[in-house]
Amino acid sequence: MLTLGLISNIWHQLEIASSVKRESIVNNVSVISYKGKNPLLAIDSRNQRHLLIPVKSFEQESIDTTSAGINIVLEEWEDEGLRQKFVDIVCLKSHLTNLFDFIVINILQEIEKQPPYPSLTSKRVLNEWREFIDKAPSELPSESVLKGLYGELLVLKMLSKKTEHGLRYWVGPEGARHDFKSGNIAFEVKTISQHIDKLQITINGIDQLWAAANDKLYLVIIRVEKNPIPKVSFQDLLDILLSFGIEHTNLYKILSRFGLTPDLINEIPYGFDLLETKFYYVDEEFPKITPDSFINENLPDRVTNLRYQIDLLGEPPSPQPQEKISEIIESMIQG
């Protein structure tokens, strides 16, 4: 099975071998076959990484050197003592090595479909990842942003366990009012790291806990604890999501809106452990400030924004029973 772990393991083996021999080293990706031959991964004498796809001829194949980070060229490499022709996808920038792994997997998945010209297939995949390839290295998002993102990814995991289309319900990063929405069901996710005897939730604006007529809104509270060695790291969680069938490119495009690019994921020096998950149905009795709280459904004159806190430590309101959460998740999938 083609996984990030498999690709990472091959790179690790190549790095060990190249450090000893000080020359280009290749290793085949045995789980994939293209026209009877296995693609190869290689590390050259400059420590650059390559994905090599065997071809009989360079006719009809093409190069792509428009990016300064990852190129497609046509090269001959020695494999098993013989010079052979390859479409060579090479990573030129060290900060792109994590991203390159995803591109390698994406290309190999397409190559497995036996396209006639692998260079054209590789170019199409590169174009899908272009915005990440050409983006300069950036700093990690803040701990607050990462914590909020981790919570939303945990909710995405709940949805993706039941459907490979879970990503389509994650609409908050696109600018929607709520984090997740499908039909008349919406989730607003709040991730907190407060002590267990405290449950104060910050609400941003009068729309965040407002639902249109006939809509059902749930406030999802994810309580986590920061941990330098988490049980499930960001990369672990992303691997789980991808194993559920979520499409690589679309997931990472959403992550980039949080400022988290593939080259940064393994640079996060900490993670979060999940402590508890609570779902609250935001009905008329739920404590909130919404447009309905004001005359003409607007903030008072000259008041441009409102940020407030609600205390959910006591009951009511009561969270939904844990056994009902699966039913709520299913209702979103059904729309």
N, C-alpha and C positions, 0 to 999 in steps of 0.2 A: 504494500500500500504506500502511495506517495504522500509523505507528510513532511512538515517542517523539521521534525526530529530526525528523519532519515537524511534530509539534505544537510542539516547541521552536523550530523555524525560523519558524513562523507568529507565535508570541509575539514573537520577536526583531524581525520585520518591523513588527509592531504597535507595539512599544515605540519603535522609531525614528520611526515616523510620528506617534505620539501626543506625542512630545517636541517635535516641530516644530509640530503644529497645536494642541496643548493642548486637545484635545476627544476625545470618544469615537470610537474607530476600530474598524471591523469588517473581517474577512477570511473568506472561505468556506473550508470544508474540502472541497475538490473531490473527494476520493477517496470520500466518503460521500454518499449521496442518501437523503433521507427524503420519500417521497411526491412525488417529482419535484423537490425542492429540496435545496440543500446546507445543512447546519448551518453556523453561523458561530462564529468565535471573536472576542471583542471585549475591548478594554481601555477602561474609562470614564475620565472626567476625574479620578476619585479614584485612578486606577491599579489598580482592581480588575479581575480577570479574569472573563470570562463565557463560558460555552458556551450558544449560542442555537440552539434547535431550532424550526424554523418550524411553525406550526399554523394551520389555517384559523379555528378558533374556540377560545375558552377554556372552552366547555362541556365537562363531563366531565374537565377537567384540574384538578389540585389543587396546592397549594403545600406546602412543608415548610420551616418556619423554626425547627425545634427545636434545630438546632445553631448555635452562635455562630460557627462557622468557614465552613461552606458551606451556602447556602440554595437552595431551588428556589422561584422566583416566576414570575408571569405578567406579561410586560411587552410593550410595543410599542417597537420600535426602527426607526430609519430605515435602509433598505438600498436602494441604487440609487435614491435619491430618493423612495422610498415608505415610508410607515409600515406595518409589518407586525407580526403577532402572533407571539410566541415564548414557549416554555417556557425560562426563563432560569435556568441553574445558575450561581451567582455565588460566587466565592471571596472571603471577607471578611477573611481573615487572611493577611498576607504570608508568614508562616513555613510556610503550607500550600501554597505555589505548586507545589513539586515533587510533593507528593501529588496536587494538583489535576490535574496532567498525567495521572497514572495513572487517576484517576476519569473524566476526559474521554475517554480511550481506551476505558475499560470501558463507559461509557455509549454512545459511538458504535458500539462493536461490537454492543451490544444494539439500538440504534436501526436498524442496518443490517438487522435482521430484520423491520423494518416493524411494530412493535407499534401497536395502535390509539391508545394514550394515552401519549405519551412522558414526561409528568410522573410517571406511576406507575412506568414503567420506571426513570427516573432516581432516584426515591425508593428503589426496591429496591436499586439499585447503591449509593446512599449508605449504606443500612443495612448493607451488607456491609463498608463501609470505616469505619463509625461509630467504632470503637475508636481508629482513627488520627486521625480528625478532631477528636475531643473530647479527645485527649491533649495535655497541655501540652508546649511545647518542652522538650527535654531535652539533656543533654550527650552528646558522642560517647562510645561505649564505649572502653575502654582499648586500647592498641596490641596487647596480648596477646590480647584478645578478638577484635579485628578480624583479626589474623593467623590465629587458629584458624578463624574464620568463612570467611576467604578460601580456606583449604585445603579446607574442607568443600564450599564452592561449586564448587571445581575438580573434586572427585570427583562432585558432582551434575552437572556439565557432562559428564563422561565417560558417566554413565548416560543423561543426557537427549539425547545425540547418537544414542542407539539407541532411545529410547522417550520419548514425551511424558509418560509416567507416572512419570518418575524421582523426582518429589517424594514419592511414596508410600513410597519406601525410606529416606528421610531421617528417621529415627525418634529420633535422639539428642535433638533439642530437645524432644521429647515426654516425655523422662525415661527412655527405654529404656537398657539397659546399654551398647549399642554405637551408633555414629553412624549406620550404615546396616545394614538387615537386610531380607532377603527369603528366605522359606523357611528352608533350613538354611545360608544364606550370610550372613556378617556382616563389616562393615568397621569397624575402629577407626582413626580418622584422627588423625595427629599432624603438626602444621605447625611446622617449625623454621626458624630463620634463622642456624643455626650455620655456621661456616666449613666448607669441604668436607673438612677433615681431622679433623672431629669429628662423631660421630653418637651422642649420648647422648639417650635418650628417657625422659621422666618418665612414670611410670605411676601413676595415682591409684586406689588401692584394690586389693583382691584379686579383684574381679570384672571389671576392665577387660580383662584378657587371658584370661578364662575363657570357654570355650565348652561348651555342653551336649553330651551324647553325640550323635554323628552330625552335629553342626554343624561347619561350616568357618569359621574366623575368620582374617581377613587384617589385619595391621597395615599401614596405608598411611602412608608417610612422604612428606610434601610439603615439600621444601626451597625456601624463598623468600628473596628479598633485598628489603629495604625500599628504596623508590625514590620521591623526591618527584614524579617524572614517570614513572609506570609505563607499561609497554607496554599492559597491559590493566587499566584502573581498575576499581573496584567497580562503577560504573555501566555500564561496557562489558561486564563479566562478566554483570551482571544482564540487560542487553539481549540478550546471546547466549542466556541461559537462556530468556528470554521468547520469543525467535524460534524456539526448539525446541518451543514449544507449552505451556510451563508456565503455569498459571493465575496471573494477577497477584496476586489477593487472598490466595490461600493462601501464595504465596511470601513476601509481605510480612508476613503473620501470623507466619511462622516467624522472619523476620529480626527482628521486634519482640521476640522472646524473647531475642535477643542484645543488646537495647537499641538496635538500629539501625532507625530509622523513616525513611520516605521523605524527610522534610524534612531529614534529616541526611546522606543519602548523598553529595550534592555538596559537603558541608562537610568531608569527610575530606581533610586536607591532604597525604596521601601514599598510596602503594599498595604493592603487592608484585609482584615479577617472579618467575615460576616458574623454578627452576634444575633441579630433578629430582624425579621421582616414583618411589618404590620400594614394591613390594608384598611383604610377608613372610607366608608361611603359618605361622600359630602352631600348630605341632604339639607333640607331647609333648617334643621335644628343644629347643624354643624357650625361651630364658631368661625366666623369669617366676615370679611368686608368685601362686598362686591358692588357692581354698578347698581344693583337693586337697593343698596343701603343709602343711596343719595337721591335727592330731588333731580329729576330729569336724567337719572342714571349716570351722572358725571361728577367728578370731583368738584369741590367748591371752587369758586372763581380764584384764580392765581395759585391754586394748589396743583402742581404739575405731576407729582408722583407720591405714592404712598407705600411705605414698607413697614410691616408690623409683625408681631410674634403671637402665636397661639400656644397655649399650654395644654398638652394632651396627656399629662401624667395621670390625672384622675378621670373617672368615668361618671356620667357620659361626657363625650361620645365614646362608644366602645368599638374597638377594632373588630373586623370581621373574623369569625372563627377560622382557625388555620385550615380546617378541612374544607372550607368554602373557597380558599384562594385558587385552587385548581379550577373550580367552576368559573370564577371571575376571569381567569386567564383564558379559558375556553370561550367565554362570551366575547372577549375582544377579538379572538381569531375568527369567530363566526360573524362578527360585525353587527 
